[in-house]
C-alpha cells in the first residue's frame, strides 16, 4: 500500500464541545458517505463559550492532538467557539495536517448566497462576542453588512429535539423580528452560526421573508472538506459501507447517546468514554471505556496495545490506547504526502 493510499484511507477527525458538531458529521456523511469518521465530544468541559481564550486554546489543542494520534487525515473543528478563538493554535499543533474550522466556510457560503452582501447572523452569545463571523465576512467582502442576533435559547430547544411546533416557532419568531421586521432594507441571507441550529431549517424557511437564503455552517464546512480532499487527493480510495464512525466523549456518555439522534442520522449506538484526556502528555496513555454492548470494540484505526484483541474487549471494560504524544509533537514528519 503506497503512502498516499494509506493517508486517504485514514479517518476524518471531528470535534466539538458537545453534540452540536454532530450536525457537521451528518452533513459530511451525506456528502461523503464512504469516508470513515472519528468524532470527539468534549462533554466534560462544555460549553467552551464561558471559558477564557487561553483555556479554550489549550483544551482544543489537547483534543486535537488526541484525534491526530489516532491517525486522522484531517481535522474538522466543528465548534464555533474553538474555531473563532483557537484555530491558529490548532493549525500549528497539527501542521502540516489540514485543519478546517466552521467559521470561514460559513461566512463564504453566506456571501455566495447574498447578492447585496447583507447578512443576518444567528449564533450563541459566546460566538457573537468573539466577532469571528463579522471579521471573516469583512475579509471576504469589504462592504458587507452583518446584523447579529444572539439566539442561545435555541441550543436548549435543539437538545430537547424541539425543532418544530409552537415552542420553536415562538422562540425563532422573537429572534428573527429584530433582523427582518425592524431592519430596512432587510438582510437577504440568514447565516446559522451555531452547529445546533441546522435542524431548525424547516421552521426557519416558514418564518423568514420570501427570497431570504438560509446558510448553515455545517453544510458549508462539509463542502469545504470535500474540496480539500479533492485538492490534496485524500478522498477515500476504497468504497466502504456508508457511515463508519467511532464516537468519543469525555463525560456523560449516556446523555450523548440519548440525544445524538436529534443531530445525526444514523445515530451512534455506542460511544467510548475517555477517562484521562487531561494527562496524555505525561502518561502517553489514554484510557477509554466502551459504553454500549452492541459495539464493544475500538474501531480498526485505533493505535492500541493491550493484551486482548479488540473483539474480546467487553463493554464497560477500560482499555488503554497507547499513544505516543511526543511522536506527534514533531508534527507528522512522515505524513504520507508527496
N, C-alpha and C positions, 0 to 999 in steps of 0.2 A: 504494500500500500504506500503510495507516494505521499509526501508531506502535505500537499495541497488537498488531496482527498481526505487525509486524516483531519485536517483543520475544518474542512467543510462538513465532515461527519460529526463534529463536536456539537454540543447543545448551545442554545442561546440562553444566556442568563438574564433574569428579570428580577428587580427587587423594588419593594415599596415598604412603607412603614406598616402596612396592614393589608386589607383586602382590596382596596380601590384599584391597585395595579393589576388586578385580575381582569379588568376591562381591557387593558393593553394586551395581556395574554390572549384574551378572547379575540381581539382584532387581529393579532398575529396568527392565531390558529386559523381564522377564516381566510386570511391572505396567503399564509404559508403553512398549509396543513401537514406537510410531510417533514417539517423540522422537529427536532427534539428540544424541549424547553426545561429549564430548571428555574423555579420560582421561589423566592425567599420573601416572606412577610416578617418584618422585624417587629412583631406584635408586642414584644416586651417593652418597647420604647415609644409606641405611638401615643399621641401624634407628634411628629417631628416639629410641627409649627410652633410649639410652645417652648422649644429649646433654643439655646444660643447658637449663632452661626458656627462658632468653634466646635461645639459639641456635635452639631449635625455633620460637619465635615469629618470629624474623627470617626463617628459611628458609621457614616456612609462608606468611608474608605475601608473600615473593618469588614463590613458586609460584602463590599465589592471584592475584597481580597479572598474571602471565603469562597465566593462563587467562582472567582478566577482559578483558585486552586483545585476546583472540581473539573477544570479543563474546558470551560466555555470558550466559544469562538468570538463572541462579542457580548457586551453588557448593555441592557436597556434599563435606564434609571426611571422606573415608572412611578416616580414620586415627584410631584410638583415642587415641594419644598426642597428636597435634596437636589433636584435639577437646578433650581434657582440659586441655591446657596453654595453647593459643594461640587458642581460638575467639574470645574478645573482641577480640584484636588483628586477627584476620582479618575479623571483622564490621566493625570500624572502618575498615579499609583498603578494603573493598568497598562500604560504605554509600552509597546505600540499597539496593543489590542484596542479595537474600536469601542467607543462608548457613545451611546445616544441617549439624550435626555428627552423629556416630553415638551419642554417649553418652546424651543426653536421650531420643531415640526408643527406644533400647534399654531404658532404665530405665522409661519409661512403658509400653512393651509388656510388660515383665515384671510390673509391678504389675497390669496388666489381666488377667493370667493367674494371679495369685496371690491367692486369696481370703484367706489368712491373713497375707499380707504377709511371707512368709518366703522370701527369695531366695537361691539358691546362685549364685555368680558364678565362672565360669571365664574367666581372662584371662591375659595375659602379666604377668610381674613388673613391667615398666615401667608398665603401665596400673594395676595394683593399687597401686603406690607413689604414684600421683597422688591416690588416694582419690576419683576423679571419679565412679565409679558409686555408691558409698555416699552421697556428698553429693547426687547427683541424686535418688536414691531417697528420701532423708530430706526433701528439699524437697517431694516429692510426697506422702509419707505419713510422718507423724511417728513412728509406732510400727513402722516397717519393721525387719526383721532381715535383715542381709545377711552371709552367710558367704562368705568369699573363698577361692579356691584358685588359686595360680599354676600355669599349665599351658604354660609356654614351649616345652616339647618338642614340642607339637602343631604349632608353626609349621614345624619341620623335617619332620615327618611329612607335613604338608599340601603342602609344596613338592615332596616326593617322590611325591605322589599316593597315599599310603598311608592312605586314609580308612576302609577296611575291612580285615578279615583279622587275623591274630594280633598283629602289632605294634601296630596301632591299638587293638585290644581290650585288650591288656595295659597300655598306657600310660593309656588312658582309665579302666580299672578302678582303677588306682592313684590317679589324680587324683580319682575320684568317691568313693572309700572314706571319706575324712575328711568329706565333705559329707553322705553319705547313710547310711553304715553306723555311724558313730560318733555323729552328732548325733541327739538325741531332744528334741522331735519333729524330724523331718527337714524340709527345705525342700519346698515344693510347686511350685517353679518353678526351672528351671535357665536362667540367662542366659548366653549366649555372648558375652563381652565382647571378642572379637577377630575381625577380619574374615577371618582364616584359618580360623576354626572352623566356619562353617555346613556345609561339605561332610561333617563328621563326624556330621551329624544322624542318619543311618540307623543307624550303630553306637551312638550315644548312646541312641536310642529303645529299643534292646535291653537296655541296661545300667542305665538309671535305674529307680527303683521305679515301679510302676504308679500312675498318677494324677499324675505329675510333668509339668508342661508344659515344653516347651523353646522358648525365645525367642532369636532371633538378631538382632543389631543391624542386619544387612544388610537383612533383610526389613522390620523396623520403620522403618528410615530411608527405604526406598523408599515406604512408606505415608505417611510424613511429607511427603515430596516431593510425592506425589500430592495430599495435602490442601492444601499450599501453592499448588501450581499451580491448583487449583480456586478457592481463596480469591482469588488475585490474577489470575485469568483468563489464565493463562500456558500452558495446555495448547497443544500444537502444533495449529495450525488446519488445516494440510494433513495428509492421510493419506499418509505416506511409507512406502516399503518398510521392513519391520521391521529393527531393529538396524543403524542407521547410526551409525558411531562412528569417531573418529580417536584414535590412541594415541601418546603421547609418553613417552619415558624420558630420564633424564639420564646413564645409563651402562648398559652390558651389554645392549644390545637383543636379542642372540641368546638369552640366557638368558630374558629376558622372554617372547619368542615361544615358547620351548621349553616353559615351564611354565604359560603363561596358560590353556591348555585345561583345566587342573585346577580353575579357578575361574570361568570364564565360558564359556557356550556360546551362539552360536558363538564360537570363539576368534579373536583377531586374526590376520590373515595378513601384517600389515605394521605397522611402528612407526616413528615419527620420533625420531631421536636429537638431543636438544638439546645443543649443544656449548658454549654460553657463557651459561647462565642466570644465572651469578653476576654478569654485567656489564651487564644490560639498562638499569639506570637511568643508566648512563654513556654507552653507545653508542646506545641507542634501537633496537638491532637484536639479534635472537636468531637464531643460525644453527642450522638443523636439517638433518638428512640422512635421506632415505628409506632404509630398510634392506632392504626386500623388493621385488623387481621386479614382483610381481603387483599392487602398488598403489603406484605410484611418485610420485603427486602429492598435495600437500596437499589437504585437503577444501575444500568450497565456502565454508566460513565463515571461512577464514583471511584476515586482512588482510595482503596481501602486495604487495610492489613488487619486481619483478625483471624482467629483460629476456627471460624466457621464459614462455610460457603454461604453466599447471600440468601439462597433459597431456604436455608436452615435456620435463619435468624427469626425467632418468634416475635410476634407483635408485642410491644411493650418492653422488650429487652434492649438495654442500652448497648450500643456498639460504638467502637471508636473508629473514626475515619482518620487515617494517618496522613496529615497534610503538612508538608514541609514548607512553612510560610517563608522561610529565609530563601528558599529556592526561587520563590516568586518575587522577592524583593528586587532581583535583578531584572525583572520585567520581561519574561518570555524571550530569553536570548535565542531560543530555538522554537519560535512560534510557528514555524512551518511556511511562512510566506516567503516568496522568492523576490 
